[in-house]
Amino acid sequence: MNHNFKVNYERCVKCGLCIENCPTKALEYDDYKSSKMEKPKNCMLCQHCFAICPVGAISIMGKNPDESNEIKQINSDDLLNLIQSRRSVRKYKQENADKEIIQKLKNMLNYVPTGKNNHSLHFSFIEDIATMNDFRGKVNTTIVNFFNKKPIQFLSKQFSKFEKMKNAILNGNDVIFRGAPHLICASAPIDSSCPSQDGIIALSYFELYANSLGLGTCWCGYGQAVLKMFPEFIEYLQVPKGYIPIYVMLFGPKDIEYKRTTQPNPYTFTTIEKQDLEINIFNRIKRTFWNIIKR
Ligand SMILES: Cc1cc2nc3c(=O)[nH]c(=O)nc-3n(C[C@H](O)[C@H](O)[C@H](O)COP(=O)(O)O)c2cc1C
């Protein structure tokens, strides 16, 4: 791990914030009350030292603090409105999104948080509608052929969901990809600490930012199921070796405009208060068992 931690001593005001704020206690005071990398193995390259320094005295991994963006106060009402007005879009213009907007989305993805800051996600993008149509066509043909095979045909009749999907595809209804011109698939190394969480967080950020840039998005559970059932499409999306696809999201210029936010029924919330801890071994086994099963 090359952290390349450097302090600009002409700038350093010896405030110690970088040392205090390091989540893994990798930094220590040096002999001049400035900071040094004491335990490089602890460093997870989160750049908190770099971000907190009031005078931009710290450089890590060769980054120049003067090239960072300033932190602006955002309008929380606007952010809430974005969250409230985001909708799953299932009607898209048959055109490519602006290349610059796609580039902005890619740049944003570099900032999403990952467990242990492993920062090892991979994103497959279908950026051209012609490629998307090729992918769509191949997936739909594979599904129809699969469910037309004799034993599967029997099963598919039993599972009316599959039968319905096959018939919809045959009727020219794009039930899987919703006519979207683009797709993003987040994948993560199988052995990373939280592959699913990392991928889903990244796509959640993607969804909101894409909406703020005027694009529509839709989580694509069916697309994810296709990748599970027909791994040749994992190859098509060039998911790197040792990586698993976490989820698929559709996106593109939308051909629909919503006029108001929805009014979802409120969730239940529990406010927890101080209490005595009761240790019930039966409950512990039951909870642990369910936690394992659910995984
Ligand atoms: C994990 C996940 C998977 C989804 N998969 C699909 C899908 O395959 N096809 C689809 O049309 N919508 C899919 N959706 C969208 C939901 O059906 C959608 O959230 C719901 O219709 C509510 O609409 P809204 O997102 O506009 O609030 C998915 C949503 C989530 C969160």
Ligand as a Chemical Component Dictionary entry (heavy atoms), coordinates in Angstrom:
data_LIG
# 
_chem_comp.id                   LIG 
_chem_comp.type                 NON-POLYMER 
_chem_comp.pdbx_formal_charge   0 
_chem_comp.three_letter_code    LIG 
# 
loop_
_chem_comp_atom.comp_id 
_chem_comp_atom.atom_id 
_chem_comp_atom.alt_atom_id 
_chem_comp_atom.type_symbol 
_chem_comp_atom.charge 
_chem_comp_atom.model_Cartn_x 
_chem_comp_atom.model_Cartn_y 
_chem_comp_atom.model_Cartn_z 
_chem_comp_atom.pdbx_ordinal 
LIG C1  C1  C 0 -33.903 -3.546 -5.530  1  
LIG C2  C2  C 0 -34.932 -3.081 -6.511  2  
LIG C3  C3  C 0 -35.191 -3.813 -7.674  3  
LIG C4  C4  C 0 -36.118 -3.367 -8.609  4  
LIG N1  N1  N 0 -36.299 -4.051 -9.786  5  
LIG C5  C5  C 0 -37.148 -3.547 -10.715 6  
LIG C6  C6  C 0 -37.303 -4.191 -11.990 7  
LIG O1  O1  O 0 -36.679 -5.214 -12.292 8  
LIG N2  N2  N 0 -38.157 -3.642 -12.887 9  
LIG C7  C7  C 0 -38.870 -2.491 -12.613 10 
LIG O2  O2  O 0 -39.602 -2.026 -13.459 11 
LIG N3  N3  N 0 -38.743 -1.859 -11.403 12 
LIG C8  C8  C 0 -37.892 -2.361 -10.469 13 
LIG N4  N4  N 0 -37.738 -1.699 -9.269  14 
LIG C9  C9  C 0 -38.489 -0.470 -9.026  15 
LIG C10 C10 C 0 -39.579 -0.661 -7.994  16 
LIG O3  O3  O 0 -40.547 -1.504 -8.514  17 
LIG C11 C11 C 0 -40.070 0.737  -7.656  18 
LIG O4  O4  O 0 -39.229 1.247  -6.687  19 
LIG C12 C12 C 0 -41.524 0.831  -7.279  20 
LIG O5  O5  O 0 -42.288 0.657  -8.416  21 
LIG C13 C13 C 0 -41.873 2.172  -6.630  22 
LIG O6  O6  O 0 -41.686 3.216  -7.545  23 
LIG P1  P1  P 0 -40.685 4.423  -7.293  24 
LIG O7  O7  O 0 -39.283 3.864  -7.365  25 
LIG O8  O8  O 0 -40.974 5.370  -8.391  26 
LIG O9  O9  O 0 -40.952 4.997  -5.948  27 
LIG C14 C14 C 0 -36.833 -2.159 -8.348  28 
LIG C15 C15 C 0 -36.574 -1.426 -7.174  29 
LIG C16 C16 C 0 -35.628 -1.873 -6.275  30 
LIG C17 C17 C 0 -35.348 -1.027 -5.055  31 
# 
loop_
_chem_comp_bond.comp_id 
_chem_comp_bond.atom_id_1 
_chem_comp_bond.atom_id_2 
_chem_comp_bond.value_order 
_chem_comp_bond.pdbx_ordinal 
LIG C1  C2  SING 1  
LIG C2  C3  SING 2  
LIG C2  C16 DOUB 3  
LIG C3  C4  DOUB 4  
LIG C4  N1  SING 5  
LIG C4  C14 SING 6  
LIG N1  C5  DOUB 7  
LIG C5  C6  SING 8  
LIG C5  C8  SING 9  
LIG C6  O1  DOUB 10 
LIG C6  N2  SING 11 
LIG N2  C7  SING 12 
LIG C7  O2  DOUB 13 
LIG C7  N3  SING 14 
LIG N3  C8  DOUB 15 
LIG C8  N4  SING 16 
LIG N4  C9  SING 17 
LIG N4  C14 SING 18 
LIG C9  C10 SING 19 
LIG C10 O3  SING 20 
LIG C10 C11 SING 21 
LIG C11 O4  SING 22 
LIG C11 C12 SING 23 
LIG C12 O5  SING 24 
LIG C12 C13 SING 25 
LIG C13 O6  SING 26 
LIG O6  P1  SING 27 
LIG P1  O7  DOUB 28 
LIG P1  O8  SING 29 
LIG P1  O9  SING 30 
LIG C14 C15 DOUB 31 
LIG C15 C16 SING 32 
LIG C16 C17 SING 33 
# 
